[in-house]
Amino acid sequence: MKKLFLLLFVFALTAHSSFSQPVPSTGLPPNPTGSSYWGVNTLVLNTEPIGPMHGIKASNGTIYLAINDTLSTTSGLIIRKSTDNGATWTTHGNSITNRMNFPRIKLLEVQNDSIICWFLFGSQVYGWNINTNAIRGFDSTTVNDFDIVKSSTNSVYLWITTNSGGLRRFATVTNGYTWQNPGYVQSNSRNIRMCMSLTSDTLMATYRSPVNPNIEKSILRVARYRESALGTLSTIDFKNITDSSTIKTEFNIVASNSVAWFFYTSGTTGAIDIYCKTSVDNGLTFGTEFLVAGNPNTDEYYFDIGISGSSWPKYCDFIYYSDSLQSGGPTNNTDKMMYKFASSVTPGTFGSTAQISQFYPHWTAANCKPSAVELGSSDVGAAWVGGSAGGYKVYWNRFYLTGVREQLGAGIPDAYSLKQNYPNPFNPVTNIDFSIKKAGLVNLKVYDILGKEVSTLVSNKLEAGKYTYVFDASKLSSGTYFYKLEVNGYSETKRMTLVK
């Protein structure tokens, strides 16, 4: 039976290696930026995907975006990549040639810097190494949904919901070549989304159970497990996190240190909003739900979330589609990709909303939701399907003020100030706090001991407020450096020491 399954797999699914010319990434019409914190939209793919997409940034700095595509190439699942933080994009040489909708896709970087694209094909889960082009099927279990995460020990955990309603979990320490420690979590379940709180290696899994006749009204639960050894999970607890009173089409969870954010949509077309619950005790308890995205006469949905920040505090990045439900066709003023964030210091307080799209987002029955891609430090990018005069395409934008974050809830300062960096000495990341009492053009730069400028951290207009810049000096040599803040005629310089 196993040989027959492998034979069917080889015929059914084909990986393709190609070194053809990349799809061009030019031709964008000019548009004003949606926010001073975000850049101008760039083109990722010149055609509309037929299914979901997912992106990550690898440790070598390359951004990869897996896309269901059947128009721009001869393949069905392609990888677009960028080595310059999304300014330009090319097509990766390997692809999956089956021209169909893969309903669930997730990229994961595992040990040995391998990038594995996990996807659902029919009712099976497969792992595709995008660099070696090797494909492995998980097993012959019939699957309707899955999620997969990696711990700090490079153990990978795959959870699946089966057609019979079972929620099952598996582990691998060999990048999916072999699987171990299977576990049966719960019956009568559907859908699964997970996160790993890497500092404590606590896995949080959210899912529907029991399954309501109207599946999207099912109770959402969270299961917590702790990694007790390589590839081994030990149960902590289970709890209901919502009731069954409303439609909840989308849900997801992220966590870092002891702070977790759980998001879900609530309502039907014409009244869809996004709610959030937070935990400050590693998921032991969650607070009261609060509205994180909801306005009259709009629907908010198609969201994605991530965690940024190389040191404390961490930030929850949140992107979503705001649909004004207008009677005519969509425009940049009616349909928008939006962004906001919260700090782990005040996880229930999200800052002001920024529009990041100059090409209005597009709802599609193919379920191609936007993808938030964490870029390191406090930087984040977003990919979505947007509309233009030339049709629907995949676009990208980036939080280009790398590292700078407003200290939410801090109020308007009554003076300009530049604080001493912390930690100091540092290796290689440190925090720089500064305050500006009036909006203005802010310049924050780093100089070496000879007075030569070595890095421009901020050069942009900022509103009055208190800010933190997370400075990554991994490309600099050990030594003494000076950082200088200039805004509205105010100037101050302080010294810091990098010790590697």
KAMOWO-V349702 format. One record per helix or strand of 2 or more residues. SS is the DSSP state (@ for helix, = for strand). FROM is the first residue (numbers start at 0). TO is the last residue. If there is no record, write none. Layout:
<<SS/FROM/TO> <SS/FROM/TO>>
This chain:
<<@/1/11> <=/14/16> <=/41/44> <=/52/56> <=/62/67> <=/76/81> <=/89/90> <=/93/95> <=/104/108> <@/110/112> <=/114/120> <=/123/128> <=/134/136> <=/142/149> <=/155/161> <=/166/171> <=/179/185> <=/188/196> <=/201/208> <@/214/216> <=/219/228> <=/231/239> <=/250/255> <=/258/265> <=/272/278> <=/289/292> <=/298/307> <=/314/322> <=/334/342> <=/353/354> <=/370/375> <=/378/387> <=/390/397> <=/403/405> <=/416/417> <=/428/435> <=/439/446> <=/452/461> <=/464/471> <=/478/486> <=/489/497>>
